[in-house]
Amino acid sequence: MEYVLPSILDTKQAVTAYEFRPIPLLALPRPQVEDYFRTLGVANTLRFRFSDLVNPNWEDVCEVIQRMGKSMYLVKDINDKIVAEFALESSTGKAAQIHFSTHPTISWPKAVRLCREIAQQILLRWRESGEGVPYLCTLVGLTPLSNRAACITVLKTGFKKVGVIPNACKIARHNRYEGAMLSVLTAEDVINNEEL
């Protein structure tokens, strides 16, 4: 299923309407994509984004892009700087699992604001090609319990904890599986919560 970004996101008004804008990863020059992921590697945060790999590197990222590049996006701020990346996968009906990573120089409050805004755009603004129906109505998070900072960020973003799924995440560097916090954010949640 393909989406169509609302026209406002394709204009200069997008800078004032939204602080952050998602861009399909495959639409960006390879050096920009590589720079973002190499920066995560240098900051030792790439291992959190790809916890199922022992020591993820650029070559591993390239393999992931090969498999799921069409569902990956980089996020630029109003200064045209890449500040985050996210992927949508395991889509079923009008729901999809979302994975986020943010640039290591982004403050935690800004990361929460960024994740909130991107989730709002996906749930309230993205539309299916040629139709007025929403692209997605529900975002699902699956966050390793050992990554407490990520769990807190997910909840501060507005996702609601549904429960814990035992052994749902592979932590390759420790050669083990661990439980994951299952969380959801719906379009209705966004509409009904003024804080989001």
C-alpha positions in Angstrom: 0.0 0.0 0.0 1.4 3.4 -0.9 0.6 6.7 0.7 0.3 10.3 -0.5 1.7 13.0 1.7 -0.8 15.9 2.1 0.0 18.7 -0.2 0.8 21.0 2.7 3.9 18.9 3.4 5.1 19.5 -0.2 5.2 23.3 0.2 7.2 25.8 2.1 4.2 26.0 4.5 5.3 22.7 5.9 8.2 24.4 7.6 5.7 26.5 9.7 3.0 23.8 9.9 5.4 21.1 11.2 8.8 21.2 12.8 9.7 17.8 11.4 9.1 16.2 8.0 9.5 12.6 7.0 11.1 11.8 3.7 11.2 8.3 2.2 14.7 7.0 2.8 15.1 5.7 -0.7 14.4 9.3 -2.0 17.5 10.7 -0.3 21.1 10.6 -1.6 23.0 7.6 -0.2 25.7 9.7 1.5 23.0 11.4 3.7 21.6 8.1 4.7 25.0 6.6 5.3 26.1 9.6 7.4 23.0 9.3 9.6 23.5 5.6 10.4 27.3 5.9 10.7 26.7 8.7 13.3 24.5 6.2 15.3 27.3 3.7 15.1 29.9 6.1 16.4 27.6 7.1 19.2 27.0 3.4 20.0 23.3 3.7 19.6 22.9 1.7 16.4 22.9 -1.4 18.6 19.6 -0.2 20.1 17.9 0.4 16.7 19.0 -3.0 15.5 19.2 -5.0 18.7 18.8 -8.3 16.8 22.3 -7.9 15.4 25.4 -8.4 17.5 27.5 -5.4 16.4 25.5 -3.6 13.7 27.4 -1.6 11.2 26.8 0.2 7.9 26.9 -3.0 5.9 24.1 -4.5 8.2 22.1 -1.3 7.7 22.4 -1.7 3.9 21.0 -5.2 4.2 18.0 -3.9 6.2 17.5 -1.1 3.6 17.6 -3.8 0.9 14.8 -5.7 2.6 12.6 -2.9 3.9 13.8 0.4 2.4 10.4 1.2 1.0 9.0 1.4 4.5 11.9 3.5 6.0 12.0 7.2 6.4 14.5 9.8 7.5 13.2 12.9 9.3 14.4 16.4 8.6 14.0 19.4 10.9 13.2 23.0 9.8 16.9 23.5 9.1 17.0 20.6 6.7 19.1 18.5 9.1 18.4 14.8 9.4 17.3 14.3 13.0 15.7 10.9 13.1 14.7 7.7 11.2 11.7 5.5 11.5 10.3 2.4 9.8 6.8 1.0 9.5 6.5 -2.8 9.3 4.2 -5.7 10.1 1.3 -3.8 8.6 -2.1 -5.4 9.0 -5.3 -3.7 8.1 -4.9 -0.1 9.2 -2.2 -0.8 11.8 1.6 -1.0 11.6 4.5 -1.5 13.9 6.8 1.6 14.1 10.5 1.7 15.0 12.3 5.0 15.7 15.9 6.2 16.1 16.9 9.7 16.8 20.2 11.5 16.1 22.5 11.3 19.1 22.7 15.1 19.4 19.0 15.5 19.8 17.9 16.3 23.4 15.4 13.9 25.0 12.6 16.5 25.1 13.1 17.3 21.4 13.1 13.5 20.6 9.8 13.1 22.4 8.3 16.1 20.5 9.7 14.7 17.3 8.2 11.2 17.8 4.9 12.8 18.8 4.7 15.0 15.7 5.7 12.2 13.3 3.0 9.9 14.9 0.4 12.6 14.5 1.3 13.2 10.9 1.1 9.4 10.1 -2.2 8.9 11.9 -4.0 12.2 11.0 -2.5 13.4 7.7 -1.2 10.5 5.6 -3.8 9.2 3.1 -3.9 6.2 0.7 -3.1 6.9 -2.9 -6.1 8.4 -4.7 -8.4 8.0 -1.7 -9.3 10.2 1.3 -9.1 7.3 3.8 -6.3 7.3 6.4 -3.2 5.4 5.6 -3.0 4.0 9.1 -5.2 4.3 12.2 -3.0 2.6 14.8 0.7 2.5 15.5 2.1 -0.4 17.5 5.3 -0.3 19.5 7.4 -3.3 20.7 10.1 -2.0 22.9 12.7 -4.1 24.8 12.1 -3.8 28.5 15.9 -3.5 29.2 15.8 -0.2 27.2 14.1 1.9 29.9 14.9 5.2 28.2 13.1 4.0 25.0 10.1 2.7 27.1 9.7 6.0 28.8 10.1 7.9 25.5 7.4 5.7 23.9 5.0 6.4 26.8 5.8 10.2 26.8 5.1 10.2 23.0 1.5 9.1 23.8 1.5 5.4 23.3 -0.5 3.4 25.8 1.1 0.3 27.4 -1.0 -2.7 26.5 1.2 -5.3 28.2 4.4 -7.2 28.0 5.2 -10.0 25.5 7.7 -12.5 26.9 10.8 -13.2 24.8 9.6 -10.9 22.0 12.9 -9.1 21.4 16.2 -10.7 20.5 19.2 -8.9 22.1 21.9 -10.4 20.0 24.9 -8.8 21.8 23.9 -10.7 24.9 22.7 -13.8 23.0 19.3 -13.8 24.6 15.6 -13.0 24.2 13.7 -10.7 26.5 10.3 -9.3 27.1 9.0 -6.3 25.2 6.5 -3.6 26.2 3.6 -3.7 23.7 2.1 -0.3 23.2 -0.4 1.3 20.9 -1.3 4.8 19.7 -4.5 5.4 17.7 -5.7 8.3 15.6 -8.6 8.6 18.1 -6.0 8.9 21.0 -4.3 11.7 19.2 -7.5 13.6 18.4 -8.9 13.2 22.0 -5.6 14.2 23.8 -4.7 17.8 23.6 -1.3 17.1 25.0 -0.3 15.1 22.0 
